[in-house]
């Protein structure tokens, strides 16, 4: 009996060794359970349950997918260098304000990111403010004109030029309204027998009976026009502190008076005649 048993065991062992594939082949159920244990990873890789079971049974060893971790891992990119939808979304959200300012929607960003293989980075936004254009070419600011007047404050006050009048002329002309030098007193006529003089040949109005001595006061209309430029020339009554416009009867006729620029006259506290209209 012992001899028969030994012979039988030897035959069975030889049979098993001659069929290793059968000894190691897994059952369908075992292969199915392996596939289902890593279902998400297999589906992400496109491995169906049927294909997995076939390979598992044929090879004798389960075709193990990449080991799964307890935390969800990002699926492998479909193409070399291609980013996942989640990665592209994260990039867009990291620069959400800049993307929205440029009108780049999340959907469009993700599409471009996925198609190009790299994130479509928005250009860096700039916030530098542009300098305001100057109000007019060559025109000075009120502050610049005030600074000029104050730099020559004593000389301007001596000439009767107020800060307000200076700034107005400076702004209007685009250049500094430099005070004109006070004219030298006119020499008295060689033979003056009367305070009444003949009318001026240039303006038709007689000059003042006495030469004016105040700041920016002139004996002739031509001198005043040279000073005023495009401004209005008036006849200032030095006694009443009222000035008159050309074309009116008092223009150039009062005894104590002088031709002046209107802005200089107002700067010295004079006012226009109420019954006269500004030219």
Secondary structure as UniProt FT lines:
FT   HELIX           2..18
FT   HELIX           20..24
FT   HELIX           28..37
FT   HELIX           39..44
FT   TURN            45..46
FT   HELIX           49..59
FT   TURN            80..81
FT   HELIX           85..94
FT   HELIX           96..101
FT   TURN            102..103
FT   HELIX           106..116
FT   TURN            137..138
FT   HELIX           142..151
FT   HELIX           153..158
FT   TURN            159..160
FT   HELIX           163..173
FT   TURN            190..191
FT   TURN            201..203
FT   TURN            215..216
FT   HELIX           221..228
FT   TURN            229..230
FT   STRAND          233..237
FT   TURN            238..241
FT   STRAND          242..244
FT   TURN            246..247
FT   TURN            249..253
FT   STRAND          257..261
FT   HELIX           262..267
FT   TURN            268..269
FT   STRAND          271..272
FT   TURN            274..275
//
